Amino acid sequence: MPTHLLARLVAFARNAVRRSPWLVISISVHVVVIAGLSIVYMHRNVMASDSGGRIDCFLRHTDPPSDVELPPEPEPLIDRTAIPTDAQGEVAPDTITDPFPLPPSNDPPDYTKDVGTPNDLPPSLNPLGHALSPTMGTGVGGGPRGRGPGVFPGRGDGHGGPDSGRTPNGDIVKTHAAVLEGLRWLIRHQGKDGSWGVASLHECCDAGRPCAGSDDELSSRTDEGVTALAILAFLGAGFSNQSKLVIVDTVRGKPHVAGEVVSNGLRWLTKRQKPDGSFTAEGPFLYNEALATMALAEAYGLTGNRMLHDSAQKAVDFLVAAQKPSPKGDGRWGWRYLPRQAIEAGRTETTDAARYAKDLHDADTSVTGWVVMALKSAELCGLTVPRESFDGALAFTRFATAGDGLVGYLDADGAGGTVSGTHDEFDYHFTTMSALGVCIRAFVEHDPEDPFFDLAAKQLVKDLPTVSGNKQSIDYYYWYYGTLALNQLDGPDSPRRSGKYWDRWNRALQSSLLALQEGEKNCGRGAWLVGDRWSATGGPVYATAINVLTLEVYYRYENAFAGTKRPRRR
């Protein structure tokens, strides 16, 4: 239809709308619609005749005839010399050139290759490049940092940044590779249910290469504790259950999303939790309960997840209720293997009164130390912990402290004595309890002028980490708490730093601990398979997890005396 006719129809319809009744208006509208459809119909017929009868429709895609060769689409013109900017004129962040470009390749990646040390790799391939950031701070007045509600400078997704801009020192750089290999071993030996099992470890090992010896006391009683230790090793490196970073197991050539590893472990722990807040299947065992509480609290601190909050708070409440009362009747005390609830529930009319009183007030420095660390993590992550629990732990620790910097296992009279166990053929390091005493006092009281600290530090450096010819000097438990204690007292971030203690300990620790890590590229690579005095009941999972935590002390804990100044002596 010619254009001038269509214009006249439109004008006619407009005038009809102004002057005609509603019937005329309706007729006019229909005329215009019919005219428009006629135009579309004529246009489609023209296209059909031009394309051999084929009609294209945007609702349906039809391929062109095979004998028709379509011209190539012109490439867009790109100004490769221009630097893209945002609306404010700043260089767009996603256009910054990668300083570590990877060559293009169509071949699938070979995940069995060691492509470099963590410090040599680009961020996309460096799962520990973020690990210079502490993931738990127990300093004075620790407040919200990062995504966590309490204490975590890292972002909680495995991408934490450097701690307050501090340049990483050689100690951190040297231990990165060992931490990464330890985490790879833990990934390789995580059970299908998300746990790390002591007795079931062999199910995750290569055929004919079990990582646990047949003479070990393989029992599932400590599965909750060693699973929590393994989770803490990942959290200590900044990997939360939300982390999207990938850790590659180069032994089996398989990549793993770190967050999934942590999530599976946390899921197993939370399923084990009982209504009273405890975790151990066979009945509460305070080592297990303290470690599980710490793992849930720190996971909550990294993510702020509400479900983790509720489970962690319930675990904290159990530990608080498990604390023994002071034998003086004036407050709280320490903790031991069995909780107060179990002792009170087991009392009957025939229970010997003296025996009951002993059990009710029975506490030891070792369990108390682990519980204090769990409760301190919980407090700094925003969970509710009564101050009375810390006061009781401090009172018990002072009760067990002798005047020469030594601490007893049960009381001051036992300071310097041996704590017997099932493997007394190993050397006992009586300064272990002194290291625990330092940590309890530092994280609870934060008093840099406590005279006990120098006395204890002098005792610790008399017994530096070393590996004897028969390997019976090895004590990973002692090395962990000794490293933590002296790093707090005399490490690079301590206002008490003198250089007399930490440097000596640190050199001895690295020389001893790193040499014991398995390096062969097989199932055991990255683990600590050489046992110590305490690892028989926890096996290689215990040894590997606690040693990874020892190597994370450099960046895992903020200094407990941060923000304090040493007053001048008068």
C-alpha positions as CSV (number, residue, x, y, z in Angstrom):
1,M,0.0,0.0,0.0
2,P,1.5,3.4,-0.9
3,T,2.5,5.6,2.0
4,H,0.1,8.5,1.2
5,L,-2.9,6.1,1.3
6,L,-1.9,4.9,4.7
7,A,-1.5,8.4,5.9
8,R,-5.1,9.3,4.7
9,L,-6.4,6.2,6.5
10,V,-4.8,7.3,9.8
11,A,-6.2,10.9,9.4
12,F,-9.6,9.4,8.7
13,A,-9.5,7.3,11.8
14,R,-8.4,10.3,13.9
15,N,-11.3,12.4,12.7
16,A,-13.7,9.6,13.3
17,V,-12.6,9.3,16.9
18,R,-13.3,13.0,17.4
19,R,-16.8,13.1,15.7
20,S,-18.3,9.6,15.4
21,P,-20.2,7.5,17.9
22,W,-18.4,4.5,19.5
23,L,-19.5,2.0,16.8
24,V,-17.8,4.1,14.2
25,I,-14.7,4.3,16.4
26,S,-14.6,0.6,16.6
27,I,-14.9,0.1,12.8
28,S,-12.2,2.7,12.2
29,V,-9.8,0.9,14.6
30,H,-10.4,-2.4,12.8
31,V,-9.7,-0.8,9.4
32,V,-6.4,0.5,10.6
33,V,-5.4,-3.0,12.1
34,I,-6.4,-4.8,8.9
35,A,-4.4,-2.3,6.8
36,G,-1.3,-2.8,8.9
37,L,-1.6,-6.6,8.7
38,S,-1.9,-6.4,5.0
39,I,1.4,-4.6,4.9
40,V,3.1,-7.4,6.9
41,Y,1.5,-10.0,4.7
42,M,2.8,-8.4,1.5
43,H,6.3,-8.0,3.0
44,R,6.5,-11.7,4.0
45,N,5.4,-12.8,0.5
46,V,8.2,-10.7,-1.0
47,M,10.7,-12.4,1.4
48,A,9.4,-15.8,0.6
49,S,9.8,-15.3,-3.1
50,D,13.3,-14.0,-2.6
51,S,14.5,-17.0,-0.4
52,G,13.0,-19.9,-2.3
53,G,9.9,-20.2,-0.1
54,R,11.7,-20.2,3.3
55,I,10.4,-17.8,6.0
56,D,12.6,-17.0,9.0
57,C,11.0,-16.3,12.3
58,F,12.7,-15.0,15.4
59,L,10.8,-17.6,17.4
60,R,12.4,-20.5,15.5
61,H,15.9,-21.0,14.2
62,T,16.3,-22.7,10.8
63,D,19.7,-23.5,9.3
64,P,20.4,-22.0,5.9
65,P,20.5,-24.3,2.9
66,S,23.7,-26.3,2.7
67,D,24.5,-25.0,-0.7
68,V,24.5,-21.4,0.5
69,E,27.8,-20.1,1.8
70,L,27.4,-17.2,4.3
71,P,29.9,-14.5,4.3
72,P,32.2,-14.3,7.4
73,E,31.2,-11.8,10.1
74,P,33.7,-8.9,10.2
75,E,36.0,-8.9,13.3
76,P,35.3,-6.0,15.6
77,L,37.9,-3.3,15.6
78,I,39.7,-3.2,18.9
79,D,42.0,-0.4,20.0
80,R,44.6,-2.5,21.8
81,T,46.7,0.5,22.8
82,A,43.9,2.1,24.8
83,I,43.7,1.4,28.6
84,P,40.1,0.8,29.7
85,T,39.0,3.0,32.6
86,D,35.9,3.1,34.8
87,A,33.4,5.9,35.2
88,Q,35.9,7.9,37.4
89,G,38.7,7.6,35.0
90,E,40.6,5.0,37.1
91,V,42.1,2.0,35.4
92,A,39.6,-0.9,35.4
93,P,40.9,-3.5,37.9
94,D,40.1,-6.5,35.6
95,T,42.3,-5.1,32.9
96,I,45.5,-5.2,34.8
97,T,47.9,-7.6,33.1
98,D,48.6,-10.8,35.0
99,P,52.3,-10.7,36.0
100,F,52.4,-14.5,35.8
101,P,50.7,-15.4,32.4
102,L,50.3,-19.0,31.7
103,P,51.0,-20.3,28.2
104,P,47.8,-21.4,26.3
105,S,47.4,-25.1,26.1
106,N,44.7,-27.5,24.9
107,D,46.1,-30.4,27.0
108,P,44.4,-31.3,30.2
109,P,46.4,-30.2,33.3
110,D,48.7,-32.7,34.9
111,Y,47.8,-32.5,38.6
112,T,50.6,-34.8,39.6
113,K,53.3,-32.2,38.8
114,D,54.9,-30.0,41.4
115,V,54.7,-26.7,39.5
116,G,56.6,-24.7,42.1
117,T,56.8,-23.6,45.7
118,P,53.9,-21.6,47.1
119,N,55.9,-18.4,46.9
120,D,56.8,-18.9,43.3
121,L,53.2,-19.3,42.0
122,P,50.7,-16.8,40.7
123,P,47.7,-16.2,42.9
124,S,45.5,-18.4,40.7
125,L,47.7,-21.4,41.5
126,N,48.8,-20.5,45.0
127,P,46.4,-21.9,47.6
128,L,48.6,-20.7,50.5
129,G,49.4,-17.2,49.1
130,H,46.8,-15.9,51.5
131,A,48.1,-17.7,54.5
132,L,50.3,-14.9,55.8
133,S,47.1,-13.6,57.4
134,P,46.4,-14.6,61.0
135,T,43.0,-16.4,61.3
136,M,42.7,-16.1,65.0
137,G,43.7,-13.2,67.2
138,T,43.8,-13.5,70.9
139,G,45.3,-10.1,71.6
140,V,43.9,-7.6,74.1
141,G,40.6,-6.2,73.1
142,G,40.4,-8.2,69.9
143,G,37.5,-6.8,68.0
144,P,35.8,-7.6,64.7
145,R,38.2,-7.9,61.8
146,G,37.5,-9.2,58.4
147,R,34.3,-11.2,57.8
148,G,34.3,-13.0,61.1
149,P,32.4,-11.5,64.0
150,G,35.3,-11.5,66.3
151,V,38.9,-12.0,65.5
152,F,39.7,-13.0,61.9
153,P,41.7,-10.6,59.8
154,G,41.3,-12.9,56.7
155,R,38.2,-12.5,54.6
156,G,37.1,-16.0,55.6
157,D,37.0,-17.3,52.0
158,G,40.6,-18.4,51.7
159,H,41.8,-15.1,50.4
160,G,43.0,-13.3,53.5
161,G,45.6,-10.6,53.1
162,P,48.8,-9.9,54.9
163,D,48.6,-9.2,58.5
164,S,48.4,-5.4,59.0
165,G,50.8,-4.9,56.1
166,R,53.6,-6.7,57.8
167,T,56.2,-8.1,55.3
168,P,56.4,-11.9,55.6
169,N,59.6,-13.0,57.1
170,G,61.8,-16.0,56.2
171,D,60.2,-18.2,58.8
172,I,56.8,-17.9,57.2
173,V,58.1,-18.5,53.7
174,K,60.1,-21.5,54.8
175,T,57.1,-23.3,56.4
176,H,54.6,-22.6,53.6
177,A,55.5,-25.7,51.6
178,A,55.4,-27.9,54.7
179,V,51.9,-26.6,55.6
180,L,50.6,-27.2,52.1
181,E,52.0,-30.7,52.0
182,G,50.4,-31.4,55.4
183,L,47.1,-30.2,54.2
184,R,47.3,-32.3,51.1
185,W,47.9,-35.4,53.2
186,L,44.9,-34.6,55.4
187,I,42.7,-34.2,52.3
188,R,44.0,-37.5,51.0
189,H,43.1,-39.2,54.2
190,Q,39.7,-37.7,54.9
191,G,37.0,-40.4,55.2
192,K,33.9,-40.4,52.9
193,D,31.8,-39.3,55.8
194,G,33.9,-36.2,56.3
195,S,35.8,-37.4,59.4
196,W,39.4,-38.3,59.9
197,G,39.3,-41.7,61.6
198,V,42.1,-43.1,63.7
199,A,41.2,-46.8,63.3
200,S,39.8,-46.4,59.7
201,L,42.8,-44.4,58.4
202,H,44.1,-47.4,56.4
203,E,40.9,-47.3,54.2
204,C,42.2,-44.0,52.8
205,C,45.7,-45.2,52.2
206,D,47.2,-46.7,49.0
207,A,47.1,-50.5,48.9
208,G,50.1,-51.9,50.7
209,R,51.1,-48.5,52.0
210,P,49.3,-48.0,55.3
211,C,50.3,-44.7,57.1
212,A,49.6,-46.1,60.6
213,G,51.7,-48.9,62.1
214,S,50.1,-52.1,63.3
215,D,51.4,-51.5,66.8
216,D,49.5,-48.3,67.2
217,E,46.5,-48.2,69.6
218,L,44.0,-47.7,66.8
219,S,40.7,-46.7,68.4
220,S,37.9,-44.6,67.3
221,R,37.5,-43.0,70.7
222,T,39.5,-39.9,69.7
223,D,38.0,-39.5,66.2
224,E,36.1,-36.4,67.2
225,G,39.3,-34.8,68.6
226,V,41.5,-35.6,65.6
227,T,38.8,-34.5,63.1
228,A,38.6,-31.2,64.9
229,L,42.4,-30.9,64.8
230,A,42.4,-31.5,61.1
231,I,39.7,-28.9,60.6
232,L,41.7,-26.4,62.7
233,A,44.7,-27.0,60.5
234,F,42.7,-25.8,57.4
235,L,41.1,-22.9,59.3
236,G,44.6,-21.9,60.6
237,A,45.7,-21.5,56.9
238,G,42.6,-19.3,56.2
239,F,40.5,-22.0,54.5
240,S,36.9,-21.8,55.8
241,N,33.9,-23.9,54.7
242,Q,33.2,-21.1,52.2
243,S,36.6,-21.1,50.5
244,K,36.5,-21.6,46.8
245,L,40.2,-22.1,46.4
246,V,41.5,-25.4,45.1
247,I,44.2,-27.5,46.7
248,V,45.7,-30.0,44.3
249,D,46.7,-33.4,45.6
250,T,49.8,-34.0,43.5
251,V,50.2,-37.6,44.7
252,R,46.9,-38.8,43.3
253,G,46.6,-36.0,40.7
254,K,43.3,-34.7,42.0
255,P,42.1,-31.1,42.7
256,H,40.0,-30.5,45.8
257,V,37.9,-27.4,46.7
258,A,39.2,-26.5,50.2
259,G,35.8,-25.3,51.4
260,E,34.2,-28.6,50.6
261,V,36.9,-30.4,52.7
262,V,36.2,-28.2,55.7
263,S,32.4,-28.3,55.2
264,N,32.4,-32.1,55.2
265,G,34.4,-32.2,58.4
266,L,32.2,-29.6,60.1
267,R,29.1,-31.4,59.0
268,W,30.3,-34.7,60.5
269,L,31.1,-32.9,63.8
270,T,27.8,-31.2,64.1
271,K,25.9,-34.5,63.4
272,R,27.9,-36.0,66.3
273,Q,26.9,-33.3,68.7
274,K,24.5,-34.4,71.4
275,P,21.7,-32.4,73.0
276,D,24.0,-31.5,75.9
277,G,26.6,-30.0,73.5
278,S,29.2,-32.8,73.8
279,F,30.5,-34.8,70.8
280,T,32.2,-38.0,71.9
281,A,30.1,-41.1,71.0
282,E,31.2,-43.1,74.0
283,G,30.5,-40.4,76.5
284,P,32.1,-37.0,77.1
285,F,35.9,-36.9,76.9
286,L,37.2,-33.4,77.5
287,Y,40.0,-33.4,75.0
288,N,37.5,-34.2,72.2
289,E,35.0,-31.7,73.5
290,A,37.5,-28.8,73.7
291,L,39.0,-29.4,70.3
292,A,35.5,-29.8,68.6
293,T,34.4,-26.6,70.3
294,M,37.4,-24.7,69.1
295,A,36.9,-25.9,65.5
296,L,33.3,-24.9,65.4
297,A,34.0,-21.5,67.1
298,E,36.8,-20.6,64.7
299,A,34.7,-21.8,61.7
300,Y,31.9,-19.5,62.9
301,G,34.4,-16.7,63.4
302,L,35.5,-17.0,59.7
303,T,32.0,-17.1,58.2
304,G,29.4,-15.8,60.6
305,N,27.2,-18.8,59.7
306,R,24.2,-18.9,62.0
307,M,24.0,-22.7,62.2
308,L,27.7,-22.9,63.2
309,H,27.0,-20.2,65.8
310,D,24.3,-22.3,67.5
311,S,26.3,-25.5,67.5
312,A,29.4,-23.7,68.8
313,Q,27.5,-21.9,71.5
314,K,26.0,-25.2,72.7
315,A,29.5,-26.7,72.8
316,V,30.7,-23.7,74.8
317,D,27.9,-24.1,77.3
318,F,28.8,-27.7,77.8
319,L,32.5,-26.8,78.6
320,V,31.4,-24.1,81.0
321,A,29.1,-26.6,82.8
322,A,31.9,-29.2,82.8
323,Q,34.3,-27.0,84.8
324,K,35.1,-28.2,88.2
325,P,34.3,-26.1,91.3
326,S,37.1,-24.7,93.4
327,P,38.0,-27.0,96.4
328,K,37.9,-23.9,98.5
329,G,34.3,-23.3,97.6
330,D,34.9,-19.8,96.3
331,G,34.5,-20.1,92.6
332,R,35.5,-22.2,89.6
333,W,38.6,-24.4,89.0
334,G,40.1,-26.3,86.1
335,W,39.0,-29.2,83.9
336,R,39.9,-32.9,83.5
337,Y,38.9,-35.9,81.4
338,L,35.4,-36.2,82.8
339,P,33.0,-33.3,83.1
340,R,31.4,-32.1,86.3
341,Q,28.0,-33.2,85.0
342,A,29.1,-36.8,84.7
343,I,30.6,-36.9,88.2
344,E,27.5,-35.3,89.8
345,A,25.2,-37.6,87.9
346,G,27.1,-40.7,89.1
347,R,26.8,-39.9,92.8
348,T,24.6,-42.2,94.8
349,E,23.8,-42.7,98.4
350,T,26.7,-45.2,98.7
351,T,29.3,-43.1,97.0
352,D,32.3,-42.5,99.2
353,A,32.3,-38.8,100.2
354,A,36.1,-38.4,100.1
355,R,36.3,-40.0,96.7
356,Y,33.5,-37.9,95.4
357,A,35.1,-34.7,96.6
358,K,38.4,-35.6,95.0
359,D,36.7,-36.4,91.6
360,L,34.6,-33.3,91.8
361,H,37.6,-31.0,92.2
362,D,40.0,-33.0,90.1
363,A,41.7,-30.9,87.3
364,D,44.9,-31.0,85.3
365,T,46.9,-28.4,83.4
366,S,46.8,-30.2,80.1
367,V,43.0,-30.5,79.7
368,T,42.6,-27.0,81.2
369,G,44.9,-25.5,78.7
370,W,43.0,-26.9,75.7
371,V,39.6,-25.8,77.2
372,V,41.0,-22.3,77.8
373,M,42.1,-22.0,74.2
374,A,38.7,-23.2,73.0
375,L,36.8,-20.7,75.2
376,K,39.1,-17.9,74.3
377,S,38.5,-18.5,70.6
378,A,34.8,-18.7,71.3
379,E,34.8,-15.4,73.2
380,L,36.7,-13.5,70.5
381,C,34.3,-14.9,67.8
382,G,31.4,-13.3,69.6
383,L,30.1,-16.3,71.5
384,T,29.1,-16.0,75.2
385,V,31.7,-17.2,77.7
386,P,31.3,-16.2,81.4
387,R,34.3,-14.4,82.8
388,E,34.2,-16.8,85.8
389,S,35.4,-19.7,83.7
390,F,38.6,-17.8,82.8
391,D,39.1,-16.7,86.4
392,G,38.8,-20.3,87.6
393,A,41.3,-21.6,85.0
394,L,43.7,-18.9,86.1
395,A,43.3,-19.7,89.7
396,F,44.0,-23.4,89.1
397,T,47.1,-22.6,87.0
398,R,48.5,-20.5,89.7
399,F,47.8,-23.3,92.2
400,A,49.8,-25.7,90.0
401,T,52.7,-23.3,89.4
402,A,56.0,-23.7,91.4
403,G,58.4,-20.8,92.1
404,D,61.0,-21.6,89.5
405,G,58.8,-21.3,86.3
406,L,57.8,-24.9,86.3
407,V,54.1,-26.0,86.4
408,G,52.8,-29.3,87.7
409,Y,50.3,-31.5,85.9
410,L,47.9,-31.7,88.9
411,D,49.5,-29.3,91.4
412,A,52.7,-27.4,92.2
413,D,54.2,-30.4,94.1
414,G,54.3,-32.3,90.8
415,A,56.1,-29.5,88.9
416,G,59.2,-31.0,87.3
417,G,57.9,-34.5,87.6
418,T,57.0,-37.0,84.9
419,V,53.5,-37.5,83.6
420,S,53.2,-41.2,83.0
421,G,51.5,-42.7,80.0
422,T,51.3,-45.8,77.9
423,H,54.6,-45.0,76.1
424,D,57.0,-44.1,78.8
425,E,59.9,-45.2,76.7
426,F,59.8,-41.8,75.1
427,D,61.5,-38.9,76.9
428,Y,59.1,-36.8,79.0
429,H,59.6,-33.0,78.7
430,F,58.6,-31.7,82.1
431,T,58.5,-28.1,80.7
432,T,55.4,-29.0,78.7
433,M,53.2,-27.9,81.6
434,S,55.2,-24.6,81.8
435,A,54.4,-23.9,78.1
436,L,50.7,-24.5,78.9
437,G,51.0,-22.3,81.9
438,V,52.4,-19.5,79.7
439,C,49.5,-19.8,77.2
440,I,46.8,-19.8,79.9
441,R,48.2,-16.8,81.6
442,A,48.9,-14.9,78.4
443,F,45.5,-15.4,76.8
444,V,43.5,-15.0,80.0
445,E,45.3,-12.2,81.9
446,H,47.3,-10.4,79.2
447,D,49.9,-9.1,81.7
448,P,53.3,-8.7,80.1
449,E,54.8,-8.0,83.5
450,D,53.9,-11.3,85.0
451,P,57.3,-12.5,86.5
452,F,56.3,-16.1,85.7
453,F,56.9,-15.6,82.0
454,D,60.7,-15.1,82.1
455,L,61.1,-17.9,84.6
456,A,59.1,-20.2,82.3
457,A,60.9,-19.1,79.1
458,K,64.3,-19.8,80.7
459,Q,63.1,-23.4,81.5
460,L,61.8,-23.9,77.9
461,V,65.0,-23.0,76.2
462,K,66.8,-25.5,78.3
463,D,64.9,-28.2,76.5
464,L,64.9,-27.2,72.8
465,P,63.3,-29.4,70.1
466,T,65.7,-32.1,69.0
467,V,65.6,-35.5,67.3
468,S,67.7,-38.0,69.1
469,G,69.2,-41.1,67.4
470,N,66.4,-43.3,68.7
471,K,63.8,-40.6,68.1
472,Q,62.5,-40.9,71.6
473,S,63.1,-37.2,72.2
474,I,60.2,-36.3,69.8
475,D,57.2,-34.7,71.5
476,Y,54.9,-32.9,69.1
477,Y,52.6,-31.9,71.9
478,Y,55.4,-30.2,73.7
479,W,56.7,-28.6,70.5
480,Y,53.3,-27.1,69.7
481,Y,52.7,-25.5,73.1
482,G,56.4,-24.4,73.4
483,T,56.3,-22.8,70.0
484,L,53.0,-21.0,70.8
485,A,54.2,-19.9,74.2
486,L,57.6,-18.5,73.2
487,N,56.2,-16.8,70.0
488,Q,53.7,-15.0,72.3
489,L,56.4,-14.0,74.8
490,D,59.3,-13.2,72.6
491,G,58.2,-13.4,69.0
492,P,58.4,-10.6,66.4
493,D,55.1,-9.0,67.4
494,S,55.6,-9.2,71.2
495,P,56.2,-6.0,73.2
496,R,58.3,-8.2,75.4
497,R,60.6,-9.2,72.6
498,S,64.2,-9.6,73.8
499,G,65.6,-12.1,71.3
500,K,66.8,-14.4,74.1
501,Y,64.2,-17.1,73.7
502,W,62.2,-17.2,70.5
503,D,65.0,-17.2,68.0
504,R,66.8,-20.1,69.7
505,W,63.6,-22.1,69.9
506,N,62.5,-21.3,66.4
507,R,65.8,-22.5,64.8
508,A,65.7,-25.7,66.7
509,L,62.0,-26.3,65.9
510,Q,62.4,-25.9,62.2
511,S,65.5,-28.0,62.1
512,S,63.7,-30.8,63.9
513,L,60.1,-30.7,62.7
514,L,60.7,-30.1,59.0
515,A,63.2,-32.9,58.8
516,L,60.6,-35.4,60.1
517,Q,57.9,-34.7,57.4
518,E,57.5,-37.4,54.8
519,G,58.8,-36.3,51.4
520,E,58.5,-39.3,49.2
521,K,55.8,-38.9,46.5
522,N,53.5,-41.6,47.8
523,C,50.5,-42.0,50.1
524,G,52.4,-40.7,53.1
525,R,53.8,-37.6,51.6
526,G,53.3,-34.5,53.8
527,A,52.5,-36.5,56.9
528,W,54.5,-36.9,60.1
529,L,54.5,-40.7,60.4
530,V,57.2,-40.9,63.0
531,G,55.3,-41.2,66.3
532,D,55.9,-39.4,69.6
533,R,55.0,-40.0,73.2
534,W,51.3,-39.2,72.7
535,S,50.5,-40.0,69.1
536,A,49.7,-43.7,69.4
537,T,46.1,-43.0,70.3
538,G,45.7,-40.3,67.6
539,G,47.9,-41.8,65.0
540,P,49.3,-39.9,62.0
541,V,46.2,-37.7,61.8
542,Y,47.0,-36.3,65.3
543,A,50.7,-35.9,64.5
544,T,50.2,-34.3,61.1
545,A,47.4,-31.9,62.2
546,I,49.2,-30.7,65.3
547,N,52.4,-30.2,63.5
548,V,50.7,-28.1,60.8
549,L,49.2,-26.0,63.6
550,T,52.7,-25.6,65.0
551,L,53.9,-24.3,61.7
552,E,50.9,-21.9,61.5
553,V,51.8,-20.3,64.8
554,Y,53.8,-17.7,62.9
555,Y,50.6,-16.2,61.4
556,R,47.7,-17.9,63.1
557,Y,47.6,-16.1,66.5
558,E,47.7,-12.4,67.0
559,N,50.0,-11.5,69.9
560,A,48.2,-11.7,73.2
561,F,49.9,-8.6,74.5
562,A,49.0,-6.4,71.5
563,G,48.1,-2.9,72.5
564,T,49.8,-3.2,75.9
565,K,52.9,-1.3,77.0
566,R,55.4,-2.5,79.4
567,P,55.5,0.0,82.4
568,R,58.9,1.3,83.4
569,R,60.4,-0.3,86.4
570,R,60.9,2.1,89.3
